[in-house]
């Protein structure tokens, strides 16, 4: 029988914490000790998919492992159109510009996950194609008033009012759109002997987050 593993989420993102908690597993959340913007600046030669995977791996490897068989889970998500990466807009002006660029067009949302149980490393990249409706400036303004998606790549929260912005979404794993590809994560964790959901009360999962 495999020894129970301690699970660490290498993220302080409220979105990833919420998504991983859906699996009913106990884990701790630790902010990764790496500068994401510096990593992006140093890897401009990478295409968007490999870049997302590189960032996820860097986050996972930046977390100190207390003792085996600790499992570290990290992720990264990028929106891309015409091969150009759209980061988090941070401001309303930035969000207006992103939505104006995406309106009436297809774009890709790339969600990478890296799971490390040293020396083993497992990776997965989910690719979602989204078709956004044509949007007027007034529609964009109303949407930003509703969701304030300034910390989201692509400037939308599809799990909230942002769903109204889209004509079509093509994905093998809808959970990836909101931060983590839970189907792939579940498959990897089951292969590592993790019970999903765990035997303890799933309602206590968030108590494990520090």
C-alpha positions in Angstrom: 0.0 0.0 0.0 1.4 3.4 -0.9 2.2 5.9 1.8 -0.3 8.8 1.9 1.1 11.9 0.3 1.1 15.5 1.4 -0.1 17.7 -1.4 1.0 21.3 -1.9 -0.5 23.7 -4.3 2.1 26.1 -5.6 -0.2 29.0 -5.9 -1.9 31.6 -3.9 -4.6 32.2 -6.6 -8.1 32.1 -5.2 -9.2 30.6 -8.5 -6.8 27.6 -8.4 -7.4 27.0 -4.7 -11.2 26.9 -5.3 -10.8 24.6 -8.3 -8.5 22.1 -6.6 -10.7 22.0 -3.6 -13.5 20.6 -5.8 -11.6 17.3 -5.9 -12.2 16.8 -2.1 -8.5 16.4 -1.3 -6.5 17.9 1.5 -3.7 20.3 0.5 -1.8 23.3 1.5 -1.3 26.4 -0.6 2.1 28.0 -0.9 3.0 30.9 -3.1 5.7 29.9 -5.6 9.1 31.5 -5.1 9.7 32.6 -8.6 9.1 35.9 -10.5 6.7 35.1 -13.3 7.2 38.3 -15.2 11.0 37.9 -15.2 10.6 34.3 -16.5 8.4 35.5 -19.3 10.9 38.2 -20.2 13.7 35.7 -20.3 11.8 33.2 -22.5 10.3 35.3 -25.2 11.6 32.8 -27.7 9.0 30.2 -26.6 5.7 29.7 -28.3 2.6 30.2 -26.0 2.1 26.5 -25.3 5.7 25.7 -24.3 5.8 29.0 -22.4 2.7 28.1 -20.2 4.3 24.7 -19.5 7.7 26.3 -18.7 6.0 28.6 -16.2 4.0 25.8 -14.5 7.2 23.7 -14.1 9.1 26.7 -12.7 6.4 27.3 -10.1 6.3 23.7 -9.1 10.1 23.4 -8.8 10.3 26.6 -6.7 8.4 25.1 -3.8 10.7 23.4 -1.2 9.9 19.8 -0.7 9.6 19.0 3.0 9.9 15.2 2.7 8.9 12.6 0.2 6.4 11.6 -1.0 5.2 15.3 -1.1 3.3 16.1 -4.3 3.5 19.6 -5.7 0.8 20.9 -8.1 1.3 24.1 -10.1 -0.3 25.7 -13.1 -0.2 28.5 -15.6 -2.7 29.9 -18.0 -2.3 32.1 -21.1 -4.7 33.5 -23.6 -3.3 33.9 -27.1 -4.5 35.3 -30.4 -2.5 35.3 -33.6 0.4 33.8 -31.6 0.4 36.8 -29.3 0.1 36.2 -25.5 -2.5 38.3 -23.6 -1.5 38.7 -20.0 -3.6 39.8 -17.1 -4.8 43.3 -18.0 -4.5 44.8 -14.4 -6.4 47.9 -15.4 -9.8 48.7 -17.0 -8.1 50.4 -19.9 -6.1 47.2 -20.5 -9.2 45.0 -20.2 -11.1 47.2 -22.7 -8.2 46.8 -25.2 -8.1 43.0 -24.8 -11.8 42.6 -25.2 -11.9 44.8 -28.2 -9.1 42.7 -29.8 -10.9 39.4 -29.1 -14.4 40.5 -30.0 -15.8 38.6 -33.0 -12.8 36.3 -33.2 -11.4 32.9 -32.1 -8.7 32.7 -29.5 -7.0 30.0 -27.6 -6.8 29.6 -23.8 -3.8 27.4 -22.8 -3.9 25.9 -19.4 -0.8 24.1 -18.2 -0.3 21.9 -15.1 2.8 20.4 -13.7 2.7 17.8 -10.9 6.0 16.9 -9.2 6.7 14.0 -6.9 10.5 14.0 -7.1 12.0 12.5 -9.1 8.8 12.1 -11.1 7.4 14.9 -13.1 4.0 14.9 -14.9 2.7 17.6 -17.2 -0.4 18.4 -19.2 -1.5 21.2 -21.5 -5.2 21.8 -22.2 -6.1 23.8 -25.2 -9.5 25.5 -25.4 -10.7 27.4 -28.4 -13.2 30.1 -27.7 -15.3 32.2 -30.2 -16.2 35.6 -28.8 -19.3 37.5 -30.0 -19.0 40.8 -31.7 -19.1 43.4 -28.9 -19.9 47.1 -29.0 -18.0 49.5 -26.8 -21.1 49.8 -24.6 -21.3 46.0 -24.2 -17.7 45.9 -23.1 -18.2 48.6 -20.6 -21.3 46.9 -19.1 -19.4 43.6 -18.8 -16.4 45.2 -17.1 -18.8 46.8 -14.6 -20.3 43.4 -13.9 -17.1 41.3 -13.4 -14.1 43.5 -13.1 -11.9 40.7 -14.7 -8.6 42.6 -14.3 -6.7 39.7 -12.9 -7.8 37.2 -15.6 -5.9 36.5 -18.9 -8.1 37.6 -21.7 -10.1 40.0 -19.5 -13.1 37.7 -18.8 -14.5 35.4 -16.1 -16.3 32.8 -18.1 -17.6 31.1 -15.0 -19.5 34.3 -14.1 -21.1 37.0 -16.4 -18.3 36.4 -19.0 -20.2 33.4 -20.4 -22.5 35.9 -22.2 -19.5 37.1 -24.3 -19.1 33.8 -26.2 -20.8 32.2 -29.1 -18.8 28.9 -28.8 -16.4 27.1 -26.5 -14.5 24.0 -27.6 -12.8 22.1 -24.8 -12.3 18.5 -23.6 -12.2 19.7 -20.0 -14.4 22.7 -19.1 -12.7 23.0 -15.7 -9.5 24.1 -17.4 -11.1 27.3 -18.5 -11.4 28.5 -14.9 -7.8 27.7 -14.0 -7.1 24.0 -13.7 -7.7 20.9 -15.9 -9.2 18.8 -13.2 -9.8 15.7 -15.4 -6.1 15.5 -16.2 -5.1 16.3 -12.6 -7.4 13.6 -11.2 -5.9 11.0 -13.6 -2.3 11.9 -12.5 -3.1 12.0 -8.8 -5.0 8.6 -9.0 -1.9 7.1 -10.6 0.1 8.4 -7.7 -2.1 6.7 -5.2 -4.1 9.7 -4.0 -7.6 9.0 -2.8 -10.2 11.3 -4.6 -12.1 12.4 -2.7 -10.2 11.7 0.4 -11.7 9.8 3.3 -11.9 12.8 5.6 -14.8 15.2 5.3 -14.4 17.1 2.0 -15.8 20.2 3.9 -12.5 20.3 5.9 -10.3 20.6 2.8 -10.0 24.4 3.0 -8.8 24.0 6.6 -5.7 22.5 5.2 -4.7 25.6 3.2 -2.1 27.7 4.9 
